[in-house]
Amino acid sequence: MRLSDLQSKEIVNTIDGRNIGTIIDVKIDERTGSILSFVVEPTNKKMLSFLNRGEDKEVSWQNIERIGEDVILVRMN
């Protein structure tokens, strides 16, 4: 799977069913090459992105429950 494939998927929280947003970046461990986390742009930020700088969320790889065909399910409090 490529990063571009992941970026087209919505991220949904399994705890409350809310759409968290979409992936805009990935943090990788330089030593091992493994994914540490996804940087996610909130869904509501896209319309006024110039006003909401710095509100991106980080989703740890450990919080990912399943990567599906259309969505990525995560467990976040």
C-alpha positions as CSV (number, residue, x, y, z in Angstrom):
1,M,0.0,0.0,0.0
2,R,1.3,3.5,-0.8
3,L,1.0,6.7,1.1
4,S,-1.3,8.1,-1.6
5,D,-3.7,5.2,-1.0
6,L,-3.8,6.0,2.7
7,Q,-4.3,9.7,2.1
8,S,-7.6,9.1,0.2
9,K,-9.1,7.3,3.2
10,E,-11.1,9.1,5.9
11,I,-10.0,8.4,9.5
12,V,-12.9,7.4,11.8
13,N,-12.8,7.1,15.6
14,T,-14.4,3.8,16.7
15,I,-15.2,5.1,20.2
16,D,-17.7,7.8,19.0
17,G,-18.0,7.3,15.3
18,R,-16.7,10.7,14.4
19,N,-14.7,11.5,11.3
20,I,-11.3,12.7,12.5
21,G,-10.0,13.8,9.0
22,T,-7.6,12.7,6.4
23,I,-3.8,11.9,6.4
24,I,-1.6,14.7,5.3
25,D,1.8,13.4,6.6
26,V,3.5,10.4,8.2
27,K,6.1,10.2,11.0
28,I,8.6,7.5,10.5
29,D,11.2,6.0,12.8
30,E,14.5,6.8,11.1
31,R,16.3,3.8,12.6
32,T,13.8,1.1,11.8
33,G,11.8,2.7,8.9
34,S,8.5,1.8,10.7
35,I,5.5,4.2,10.8
36,L,5.2,5.9,14.2
37,S,2.1,8.0,13.5
38,F,-0.1,9.8,10.9
39,V,-0.6,13.5,10.9
40,V,-4.3,14.1,10.3
41,E,-6.0,17.3,9.0
42,P,-9.4,17.6,10.7
43,T,-12.3,17.4,8.2
44,N,-13.7,20.8,9.2
45,K,-10.3,22.6,8.8
46,K,-10.3,22.3,5.0
47,M,-12.7,25.2,4.4
48,L,-10.8,27.8,6.5
49,S,-7.3,26.2,6.5
50,F,-5.5,29.6,6.6
51,L,-7.3,30.5,9.9
52,N,-6.7,27.1,11.6
53,R,-3.0,26.5,11.4
54,G,-1.6,24.2,14.0
55,E,-4.8,22.2,14.7
56,D,-3.6,19.0,13.0
57,K,-3.9,15.8,15.0
58,E,-1.5,13.0,15.4
59,V,-2.7,9.4,15.3
60,S,-0.3,6.9,16.8
61,W,0.2,3.7,14.9
62,Q,-0.8,1.8,18.0
63,N,-4.3,3.5,17.9
64,I,-5.1,2.1,14.4
65,E,-7.5,-0.8,14.6
66,R,-8.1,-1.5,11.0
67,I,-7.2,-0.1,7.6
68,G,-10.2,-0.8,5.3
69,E,-11.0,-0.2,1.7
70,D,-12.5,3.3,2.3
71,V,-11.7,4.2,5.9
72,I,-9.1,3.8,8.6
73,L,-10.6,2.9,12.0
74,V,-8.7,4.2,15.0
75,R,-9.4,4.1,18.8
76,M,-8.8,7.6,20.3
77,N,-10.1,9.0,23.6
